[in-house]
Amino acid sequence: MDRVLGASSSFFNVLLSELVMRLGSEAIGTRIQVTGLTRTQQTIFERSRAAVLRSFS
């Protein structure tokens, strides 16, 4: 995903949900690293991560 300039919350939700379904919820903290986000994008990512983790708990 190098050089992705923007991503919506629905994109993050799908990405993180797939990761959890395939590798387990611990994979979000150990297998994915998101860098270079704007403050707004980081907030969207963090909210999506929290929502996905709640939905799988």
N, CA, C and O atoms as CSV, one atom per row, in Angstrom:
chain,resi,resn,atom,element,x,y,z
A,1,MET,N,N,0.813,-1.191,0.000
A,1,MET,CA,C,0.000,0.000,0.000
A,1,MET,C,C,0.855,1.254,0.000
A,1,MET,O,O,0.407,2.326,0.405
A,2,ASP,N,N,2.068,1.112,-0.450
A,2,ASP,CA,C,2.927,2.291,-0.547
A,2,ASP,C,C,2.267,3.356,-1.416
A,2,ASP,O,O,1.636,3.058,-2.429
A,3,ARG,N,N,2.428,4.577,-0.999
A,3,ARG,CA,C,1.984,5.755,-1.745
A,3,ARG,C,C,0.470,5.926,-1.830
A,3,ARG,O,O,-0.023,6.648,-2.697
A,4,VAL,N,N,-0.269,5.271,-0.943
A,4,VAL,CA,C,-1.698,5.529,-0.856
A,4,VAL,C,C,-1.864,6.905,-0.243
A,4,VAL,O,O,-1.321,7.174,0.829
A,5,LEU,N,N,-2.599,7.774,-0.901
A,5,LEU,CA,C,-2.704,9.151,-0.438
A,5,LEU,C,C,-3.874,9.395,0.507
A,5,LEU,O,O,-3.886,10.398,1.221
A,6,GLY,N,N,-4.832,8.520,0.523
A,6,GLY,CA,C,-5.965,8.690,1.414
A,6,GLY,C,C,-6.747,7.410,1.515
A,6,GLY,O,O,-6.727,6.577,0.609
A,7,ALA,N,N,-7.437,7.260,2.626
A,7,ALA,CA,C,-8.259,6.079,2.828
A,7,ALA,C,C,-9.427,6.452,3.732
A,7,ALA,O,O,-9.271,7.189,4.706
A,8,SER,N,N,-10.582,5.934,3.391
A,8,SER,CA,C,-11.789,6.221,4.172
A,8,SER,C,C,-11.894,5.260,5.354
A,8,SER,O,O,-11.169,4.269,5.442
A,9,SER,N,N,-12.803,5.579,6.245
A,9,SER,CA,C,-13.021,4.684,7.382
A,9,SER,C,C,-13.525,3.325,6.907
A,9,SER,O,O,-13.179,2.301,7.496
A,10,SER,N,N,-14.329,3.301,5.864
A,10,SER,CA,C,-14.813,2.008,5.369
A,10,SER,C,C,-13.671,1.170,4.804
A,10,SER,O,O,-13.687,-0.054,4.928
A,11,PHE,N,N,-12.692,1.806,4.192
A,11,PHE,CA,C,-11.513,1.083,3.711
A,11,PHE,C,C,-10.781,0.448,4.890
A,11,PHE,O,O,-10.451,-0.737,4.856
A,12,PHE,N,N,-10.526,1.239,5.934
A,12,PHE,CA,C,-9.847,0.717,7.117
A,12,PHE,C,C,-10.666,-0.394,7.777
A,12,PHE,O,O,-10.107,-1.391,8.232
A,13,ASN,N,N,-11.993,-0.222,7.830
A,13,ASN,CA,C,-12.843,-1.248,8.444
A,13,ASN,C,C,-12.707,-2.581,7.719
A,13,ASN,O,O,-12.561,-3.626,8.354
A,14,VAL,N,N,-12.754,-2.547,6.401
A,14,VAL,CA,C,-12.635,-3.779,5.624
A,14,VAL,C,C,-11.240,-4.383,5.783
A,14,VAL,O,O,-11.107,-5.586,6.011
A,15,LEU,N,N,-10.217,-3.566,5.666
A,15,LEU,CA,C,-8.840,-4.034,5.806
A,15,LEU,C,C,-8.618,-4.700,7.159
A,15,LEU,O,O,-8.101,-5.815,7.233
A,16,LEU,N,N,-9.008,-4.020,8.213
A,16,LEU,CA,C,-8.784,-4.542,9.560
A,16,LEU,C,C,-9.663,-5.755,9.855
A,16,LEU,O,O,-9.223,-6.683,10.533
A,17,SER,N,N,-10.891,-5.760,9.358
A,17,SER,CA,C,-11.765,-6.920,9.550
A,17,SER,C,C,-11.195,-8.160,8.879
A,17,SER,O,O,-11.208,-9.243,9.465
A,18,GLU,N,N,-10.706,-8.015,7.679
A,18,GLU,CA,C,-10.087,-9.140,6.969
A,18,GLU,C,C,-8.867,-9.656,7.734
A,18,GLU,O,O,-8.664,-10.864,7.856
A,19,LEU,N,N,-8.082,-8.749,8.232
A,19,LEU,CA,C,-6.900,-9.133,8.990
A,19,LEU,C,C,-7.280,-9.921,10.236
A,19,LEU,O,O,-6.676,-10.951,10.537
A,20,VAL,N,N,-8.275,-9.436,10.953
A,20,VAL,CA,C,-8.723,-10.128,12.164
A,20,VAL,C,C,-9.296,-11.498,11.822
A,20,VAL,O,O,-8.995,-12.476,12.506
A,21,MET,N,N,-10.111,-11.587,10.784
A,21,MET,CA,C,-10.710,-12.875,10.416
A,21,MET,C,C,-9.653,-13.896,9.996
A,21,MET,O,O,-9.790,-15.086,10.282
A,22,ARG,N,N,-8.621,-13.443,9.333
A,22,ARG,CA,C,-7.600,-14.375,8.833
A,22,ARG,C,C,-6.513,-14.685,9.860
A,22,ARG,O,O,-6.021,-15.811,9.929
A,23,LEU,N,N,-6.139,-13.674,10.663
A,23,LEU,CA,C,-4.970,-13.844,11.523
A,23,LEU,C,C,-5.240,-13.658,13.009
A,23,LEU,O,O,-4.356,-13.905,13.830
A,24,GLY,N,N,-6.439,-13.230,13.370
A,24,GLY,CA,C,-6.761,-12.993,14.770
A,24,GLY,C,C,-6.592,-11.531,15.147
A,24,GLY,O,O,-5.890,-10.779,14.471
A,25,SER,N,N,-7.240,-11.141,16.227
A,25,SER,CA,C,-7.244,-9.728,16.618
A,25,SER,C,C,-5.871,-9.206,17.016
A,25,SER,O,O,-5.596,-8.016,16.865
A,26,GLU,N,N,-5.005,-10.080,17.521
A,26,GLU,CA,C,-3.657,-9.619,17.894
A,26,GLU,C,C,-2.847,-9.170,16.675
A,26,GLU,O,O,-1.861,-8.448,16.821
A,27,ALA,N,N,-3.251,-9.586,15.491
A,27,ALA,CA,C,-2.529,-9.212,14.271
A,27,ALA,C,C,-2.594,-7.714,14.002
A,27,ALA,O,O,-1.690,-7.156,13.379
A,28,ILE,N,N,-3.652,-7.061,14.464
A,28,ILE,CA,C,-3.762,-5.615,14.233
A,28,ILE,C,C,-2.590,-4.888,14.889
A,28,ILE,O,O,-2.079,-3.914,14.337
A,29,GLY,N,N,-2.171,-5.345,16.038
A,29,GLY,CA,C,-1.068,-4.688,16.721
A,29,GLY,C,C,0.305,-5.174,16.309
A,29,GLY,O,O,1.302,-4.494,16.552
A,30,THR,N,N,0.371,-6.352,15.683
A,30,THR,CA,C,1.685,-6.925,15.385
A,30,THR,C,C,2.005,-7.057,13.901
A,30,THR,O,O,3.176,-7.140,13.533
A,31,ARG,N,N,1.005,-7.077,13.059
A,31,ARG,CA,C,1.241,-7.348,11.643
A,31,ARG,C,C,0.972,-6.179,10.713
A,31,ARG,O,O,1.270,-6.255,9.521
A,32,ILE,N,N,0.420,-5.113,11.232
A,32,ILE,CA,C,0.131,-3.971,10.374
A,32,ILE,C,C,0.723,-2.715,10.988
A,32,ILE,O,O,0.611,-2.467,12.189
A,33,GLN,N,N,1.342,-1.949,10.144
A,33,GLN,CA,C,1.912,-0.678,10.579
A,33,GLN,C,C,1.491,0.374,9.571
A,33,GLN,O,O,1.723,0.224,8.372
A,34,VAL,N,N,0.881,1.423,10.051
A,34,VAL,CA,C,0.423,2.506,9.198
A,34,VAL,C,C,1.286,3.719,9.511
A,34,VAL,O,O,1.358,4.162,10.657
A,35,THR,N,N,1.934,4.246,8.491
A,35,THR,CA,C,2.816,5.403,8.689
A,35,THR,C,C,2.445,6.498,7.703
A,35,THR,O,O,1.804,6.244,6.683
A,36,GLY,N,N,2.849,7.694,8.017
A,36,GLY,CA,C,2.678,8.816,7.103
A,36,GLY,C,C,1.260,9.353,7.019
A,36,GLY,O,O,0.914,10.042,6.059
A,37,LEU,N,N,0.431,9.044,8.015
A,37,LEU,CA,C,-0.937,9.539,7.995
A,37,LEU,C,C,-0.990,10.968,8.515
A,37,LEU,O,O,-0.192,11.373,9.360
A,38,THR,N,N,-1.936,11.709,7.994
A,38,THR,CA,C,-2.205,13.018,8.579
A,38,THR,C,C,-2.878,12.787,9.927
A,38,THR,O,O,-3.267,11.663,10.243
A,39,ARG,N,N,-3.013,13.817,10.702
A,39,ARG,CA,C,-3.663,13.688,12.004
A,39,ARG,C,C,-5.098,13.180,11.836
A,39,ARG,O,O,-5.552,12.334,12.606
A,40,THR,N,N,-5.799,13.688,10.843
A,40,THR,CA,C,-7.177,13.254,10.586
A,40,THR,C,C,-7.217,11.792,10.177
A,40,THR,O,O,-8.038,11.031,10.688
A,41,GLN,N,N,-6.347,11.390,9.268
A,41,GLN,CA,C,-6.301,9.989,8.839
A,41,GLN,C,C,-5.951,9.068,9.999
A,41,GLN,O,O,-6.508,7.975,10.107
A,42,GLN,N,N,-5.046,9.487,10.861
A,42,GLN,CA,C,-4.671,8.685,12.025
A,42,GLN,C,C,-5.868,8.505,12.949
A,42,GLN,O,O,-6.087,7.415,13.478
A,43,THR,N,N,-6.634,9.558,13.143
A,43,THR,CA,C,-7.834,9.476,13.977
A,43,THR,C,C,-8.837,8.498,13.368
A,43,THR,O,O,-9.414,7.676,14.081
A,44,ILE,N,N,-9.047,8.584,12.062
A,44,ILE,CA,C,-9.963,7.669,11.377
A,44,ILE,C,C,-9.482,6.234,11.531
A,44,ILE,O,O,-10.279,5.343,11.825
A,45,PHE,N,N,-8.200,6.003,11.338
A,45,PHE,CA,C,-7.646,4.651,11.488
A,45,PHE,C,C,-7.852,4.129,12.904
A,45,PHE,O,O,-8.287,2.991,13.082
A,46,GLU,N,N,-7.549,4.934,13.903
A,46,GLU,CA,C,-7.684,4.497,15.293
A,46,GLU,C,C,-9.134,4.183,15.644
A,46,GLU,O,O,-9.406,3.214,16.353
A,47,ARG,N,N,-10.060,4.993,15.155
A,47,ARG,CA,C,-11.480,4.729,15.406
A,47,ARG,C,C,-11.923,3.448,14.704
A,47,ARG,O,O,-12.683,2.661,15.269
A,48,SER,N,N,-11.460,3.241,13.498
A,48,SER,CA,C,-11.797,2.012,12.773
A,48,SER,C,C,-11.229,0.797,13.483
A,48,SER,O,O,-11.910,-0.219,13.622
A,49,ARG,N,N,-9.985,0.896,13.933
A,49,ARG,CA,C,-9.356,-0.221,14.655
A,49,ARG,C,C,-10.149,-0.560,15.902
A,49,ARG,O,O,-10.413,-1.732,16.171
A,50,ALA,N,N,-10.531,0.452,16.664
A,50,ALA,CA,C,-11.304,0.218,17.889
A,50,ALA,C,C,-12.660,-0.408,17.577
A,50,ALA,O,O,-13.092,-1.318,18.284
A,51,ALA,N,N,-13.334,0.059,16.538
A,51,ALA,CA,C,-14.638,-0.486,16.168
A,51,ALA,C,C,-14.518,-1.943,15.734
A,51,ALA,O,O,-15.338,-2.777,16.117
A,52,VAL,N,N,-13.507,-2.247,14.946
A,52,VAL,CA,C,-13.314,-3.622,14.481
A,52,VAL,C,C,-13.007,-4.531,15.668
A,52,VAL,O,O,-13.566,-5.623,15.768
A,53,LEU,N,N,-12.145,-4.105,16.548
A,53,LEU,CA,C,-11.810,-4.934,17.712
A,53,LEU,C,C,-13.036,-5.173,18.590
A,53,LEU,O,O,-13.222,-6.276,19.104
A,54,ARG,N,N,-13.877,-4.145,18.767
A,54,ARG,CA,C,-15.117,-4.324,19.551
A,54,ARG,C,C,-16.043,-5.325,18.874
A,54,ARG,O,O,-16.686,-6.134,19.543
A,55,SER,N,N,-16.112,-5.271,17.558
A,55,SER,CA,C,-17.059,-6.139,16.852
A,55,SER,C,C,-16.620,-7.601,16.875
A,55,SER,O,O,-17.446,-8.494,16.688
A,56,PHE,N,N,-15.337,-7.856,17.099
A,56,PHE,CA,C,-14.832,-9.232,17.135
A,56,PHE,C,C,-14.616,-9.757,18.553
A,56,PHE,O,O,-14.161,-10.887,18.735
A,57,SER,N,N,-14.938,-8.945,19.551
A,57,SER,CA,C,-14.728,-9.404,20.937
A,57,SER,C,C,-15.964,-10.023,21.517
A,57,SER,O,O,-15.954,-10.458,22.668
